[in-house]
Amino acid sequence: MTDKIEGTIEAWESGQLGEDEAFVIPVSLAEDNSIQAIVDEVAELQPISIRLQKPLIEDLKVIAGVHGIGYQPLMKQVLKRFVDSEMKRLVRKFQSERMEAQKLAEEVSAAEADKMVSNGN
């Protein structure tokens, strides 16, 4: 009987666990697609199609290579950073406009109160 290997992170990372072909189960294309669909749903991923200029893609590949990732994950990171930044900017703009409107309303109310006082109402 073989000694049991403890399921530690180190055992997985070193390949002690998870690399023995005796424990590999082939996955059919249909199963693979259904697994991918489940992963996409759980991670809230949606595949898209986008046309980009070839030089832009080449530049993305260079940048991604420097960071040790693929260009598509890099694109996802770039888009996420942009969206996060833009959403923050929009929230700040909305808050600023709301504060200005509130300040104007207070000034109008104060002016109306002054007018009522001066008219003797």
C-alpha positions as CSV (number, residue, x, y, z in Angstrom):
1,M,0.0,0.0,0.0
2,T,1.3,3.5,-0.9
3,D,1.7,6.1,1.8
4,K,-0.9,8.8,1.6
5,I,0.5,12.2,0.6
6,E,-0.9,15.1,2.6
7,G,-3.0,17.5,0.5
8,T,-0.9,20.6,1.2
9,I,-0.3,23.6,-1.1
10,E,3.3,22.5,-1.4
11,A,2.3,19.0,-2.5
12,W,0.1,20.5,-5.3
13,E,2.7,23.1,-6.3
14,S,5.6,20.6,-6.4
15,G,3.5,18.2,-8.5
16,Q,3.5,15.4,-5.9
17,L,-0.3,15.6,-6.2
18,G,-2.3,16.2,-9.4
19,E,0.3,15.1,-12.0
20,D,-0.1,11.3,-12.0
21,E,-1.6,10.2,-15.3
22,A,-3.2,7.2,-13.5
23,F,-5.7,9.7,-12.0
24,V,-6.5,11.6,-15.2
25,I,-10.0,11.3,-16.6
26,P,-10.4,12.4,-20.2
27,V,-13.1,15.1,-20.8
28,S,-15.2,15.0,-23.9
29,L,-15.7,18.2,-25.9
30,A,-19.3,18.4,-24.8
31,E,-18.3,18.1,-21.1
32,D,-15.6,20.6,-21.6
33,N,-18.0,23.1,-23.1
34,S,-20.5,22.6,-20.3
35,I,-17.8,23.0,-17.8
36,Q,-16.7,26.2,-19.5
37,A,-20.3,27.4,-19.5
38,I,-20.5,26.8,-15.7
39,V,-17.2,28.6,-15.1
40,D,-18.4,31.6,-17.3
41,E,-21.7,31.7,-15.4
42,V,-20.1,31.5,-11.9
43,A,-17.5,34.1,-12.8
44,E,-20.0,36.2,-14.6
45,L,-18.0,36.1,-17.8
46,Q,-19.4,36.8,-21.2
47,P,-17.4,36.1,-24.4
48,I,-17.3,39.0,-26.8
49,S,-15.9,39.7,-30.2
50,I,-14.0,42.9,-30.9
51,R,-12.0,44.1,-33.9
52,L,-8.8,46.0,-33.1
53,Q,-6.0,47.4,-35.2
54,K,-3.1,44.9,-35.7
55,P,-0.5,47.3,-34.3
56,L,-2.6,47.8,-31.2
57,I,-2.7,44.0,-30.7
58,E,1.0,43.7,-31.2
59,D,1.6,46.5,-28.7
60,L,-0.7,44.8,-26.2
61,K,1.2,41.5,-26.7
62,V,4.6,43.3,-26.0
63,I,3.2,44.9,-22.8
64,A,1.6,41.6,-21.7
65,G,4.8,39.8,-22.3
66,V,6.7,42.2,-20.1
67,H,4.1,41.5,-17.3
68,G,4.2,37.7,-17.9
69,I,0.6,37.4,-19.0
70,G,-1.4,37.0,-22.2
71,Y,-2.7,40.0,-24.1
72,Q,-6.3,39.1,-23.5
73,P,-6.0,39.1,-19.7
74,L,-4.1,42.4,-20.1
75,M,-7.0,43.8,-22.1
76,K,-9.4,42.7,-19.4
77,Q,-7.2,44.5,-16.8
78,V,-7.0,47.6,-18.9
79,L,-10.7,47.7,-19.4
80,K,-11.4,47.1,-15.7
81,R,-9.0,49.9,-14.7
82,F,-10.7,52.3,-17.1
83,V,-14.2,51.4,-16.0
84,D,-13.3,51.7,-12.3
85,S,-11.7,55.0,-12.9
86,E,-14.5,56.4,-15.0
87,M,-17.2,55.2,-12.6
88,K,-15.4,57.0,-9.7
89,R,-15.1,60.2,-11.9
90,L,-18.8,60.0,-12.7
91,V,-19.8,59.5,-9.0
92,R,-17.6,62.5,-8.0
93,K,-19.2,64.6,-10.8
94,F,-22.7,63.5,-9.7
95,Q,-21.9,64.3,-6.1
96,S,-20.5,67.7,-7.0
97,E,-23.5,68.6,-9.1
98,R,-25.8,67.5,-6.3
99,M,-24.0,69.6,-3.8
100,E,-24.2,72.6,-6.1
101,A,-27.9,72.1,-6.6
102,Q,-28.4,71.7,-2.8
103,K,-26.4,74.9,-2.2
104,L,-28.4,76.8,-4.8
105,A,-31.7,75.5,-3.3
106,E,-30.5,76.7,0.1
107,E,-29.6,80.2,-1.3
108,V,-33.0,80.4,-3.0
109,S,-34.7,79.5,0.2
110,A,-32.7,82.0,2.2
111,A,-33.5,84.7,-0.4
112,E,-37.2,83.9,-0.3
113,A,-37.2,84.0,3.5
114,D,-35.4,87.4,3.4
115,K,-38.0,88.7,0.8
116,M,-40.9,87.5,3.0
117,V,-39.4,89.2,6.1
118,S,-38.8,92.5,4.2
119,N,-42.4,92.4,2.9
120,G,-43.7,91.9,6.4
121,N,-45.2,88.4,5.9
